Amino acid sequence: MEMKNVKGSYDYGINEERVRSYIRNTLAKVFVKYGYQGIETPIINYYDLMALKYNDDAEILNEVYKLSDQGGRKLALRYDLTVPFAKYIAMNKDLVLPFKRFEIGNVFRDGPVKVGRNREFIQCDVDVVGLDNRMIEAELMALYIEGYKALDIDVVLKYNNRKIMQGMIENE
């Protein structure tokens, strides 16, 4: 048998993992500074949960890795961090709102592999639940800019939304 990785997945050696850890840790520090709490959700979920927000012919469902356990339950590998986060919120009714969370974790998609599109990759999510306030968008933009700056990456954010501009003016 030839030893090789599945197309679209990679081994990360000592140097690569050092860089990846630095990025995760740097971003986590920025997120915590803004009051976001880290959580970790399972990689394996019930398929019905992962498919809940889509209709049966949604393209993303074609990219879900489907499997079953020994009990015959239909399972799936998470394809993003949003659906497992929604499950987390639904299961934890005692959370104090607004709840600000971040999660950095591996996700999987069985889609076409090409440059910039792998089967396994790290996703970084920052979300707020229980707050209907346009100013949170401004906070998130500041957080993104600070995160990139902490990684010494020059970035320009462009945001075209009349409502957020109106909210910023109203809060001046």
C-alpha positions in Angstrom: 0.0 0.0 0.0 1.3 3.4 -0.9 1.5 5.8 2.0 -0.1 9.1 1.1 -2.6 11.6 2.3 -6.2 11.8 1.0 -6.3 14.5 -1.7 -7.1 17.8 -0.1 -5.7 16.9 3.3 -2.2 17.5 4.6 0.3 16.6 7.3 1.7 19.7 9.1 5.2 19.2 10.4 6.9 20.9 13.4 7.5 24.2 11.6 4.1 24.5 10.0 2.3 23.5 13.2 4.3 26.2 15.1 3.0 28.8 12.7 -0.5 27.5 12.9 -0.4 27.5 16.7 0.9 31.0 16.7 -1.9 32.2 14.5 -4.6 30.4 16.6 -3.1 31.7 19.9 -2.7 35.3 18.6 -6.3 35.4 17.3 -7.6 33.9 20.5 -5.9 36.6 22.6 -7.6 39.3 20.5 -11.0 37.6 20.8 -10.7 37.3 24.5 -9.7 41.0 24.8 -13.0 41.9 23.2 -14.9 39.7 25.6 -15.4 36.6 23.4 -15.2 33.2 25.1 -13.8 30.1 23.4 -15.9 27.0 22.9 -15.2 23.7 21.2 -18.0 21.7 19.5 -17.9 18.1 18.3 -16.5 17.2 14.9 -19.1 14.4 14.5 -22.8 15.3 14.6 -26.1 13.8 13.6 -26.6 14.2 9.9 -30.1 15.6 10.4 -28.7 18.4 12.5 -26.1 19.3 9.9 -28.7 19.3 7.2 -31.4 21.2 9.2 -30.9 24.6 7.7 -30.9 23.5 4.1 -33.4 21.8 1.8 -32.5 18.4 0.4 -31.1 19.7 -2.9 -28.8 22.3 -1.4 -25.3 22.1 -2.9 -23.5 22.1 0.5 -25.3 18.8 1.5 -23.5 17.1 -1.4 -20.2 18.1 0.3 -21.1 16.6 3.7 -19.1 13.6 4.8 -21.8 11.1 5.8 -21.2 8.1 8.0 -23.0 5.8 10.3 -22.1 4.3 13.7 -22.5 0.7 14.8 -26.0 1.5 16.0 -27.0 2.6 12.4 -27.4 6.3 13.3 -26.8 8.7 10.4 -23.8 10.9 11.3 -21.8 13.6 9.5 -18.5 15.4 9.9 -19.1 19.1 10.5 -18.7 21.2 7.3 -18.7 24.5 9.2 -18.8 25.8 12.8 -22.1 27.6 12.6 -24.6 24.7 12.8 -22.8 23.1 15.8 -22.8 26.5 17.5 -26.6 26.8 17.0 -26.9 23.4 18.6 -24.8 24.5 21.5 -27.0 27.6 22.1 -30.2 25.4 21.9 -28.8 22.9 24.4 -27.5 25.5 26.9 -30.6 27.4 27.9 -28.9 28.9 30.9 -26.3 30.9 28.9 -26.3 34.6 29.9 -27.1 36.7 26.8 -25.6 38.3 25.0 -23.2 35.5 24.5 -20.0 36.2 22.6 -18.1 33.2 21.4 -15.2 32.2 19.2 -14.2 28.8 17.9 -11.3 27.7 15.8 -11.5 24.2 14.6 -11.2 21.7 11.7 -14.1 21.3 9.3 -14.5 18.9 6.4 -16.1 19.2 2.9 -16.2 16.5 0.3 -16.2 18.9 -2.6 -13.9 19.4 -5.5 -10.2 19.9 -4.4 -8.4 22.7 -6.1 -6.1 25.6 -5.2 -7.4 27.2 -2.0 -10.1 24.5 -1.5 -9.3 21.5 0.6 -11.3 18.6 2.1 -10.1 19.4 5.7 -9.4 23.0 6.8 -9.5 25.2 9.8 -12.3 27.6 10.2 -12.4 30.6 12.6 -15.8 31.9 13.7 -16.6 34.8 16.0 -20.3 35.3 16.8 -22.6 37.1 19.1 -26.0 35.7 20.1 -28.8 37.6 21.9 -27.9 41.1 20.8 -29.8 43.1 18.2 -27.5 46.0 17.8 -25.8 47.4 14.7 -22.8 48.5 16.8 -21.8 44.9 17.2 -20.9 45.0 13.5 -18.5 47.9 14.2 -17.0 45.9 17.1 -16.5 42.9 14.9 -14.8 45.0 12.2 -12.4 46.5 14.9 -11.8 43.0 16.1 -10.9 41.8 12.6 -8.6 44.7 12.0 -6.8 44.1 15.4 -6.5 40.4 14.6 -4.9 41.0 11.3 -2.6 43.7 12.8 -1.5 41.3 15.5 -0.5 38.8 12.8 1.3 41.6 11.0 -1.0 41.4 7.9 -2.1 44.6 6.2 -5.8 44.6 5.4 -8.4 47.0 4.3 -12.0 46.3 5.3 -14.7 47.6 3.1 -18.2 47.5 4.5 -21.2 48.8 2.5 -24.2 48.9 4.7 -26.4 51.9 5.0 -27.9 50.6 8.3 -24.6 50.3 10.1 -23.5 53.8 9.0 -26.8 55.1 10.3 -26.3 53.3 13.6 -22.8 54.7 13.9 -24.0 58.3 13.3 -26.9 57.8 15.8 -24.5 56.7 18.5 -22.0 59.6 18.0 
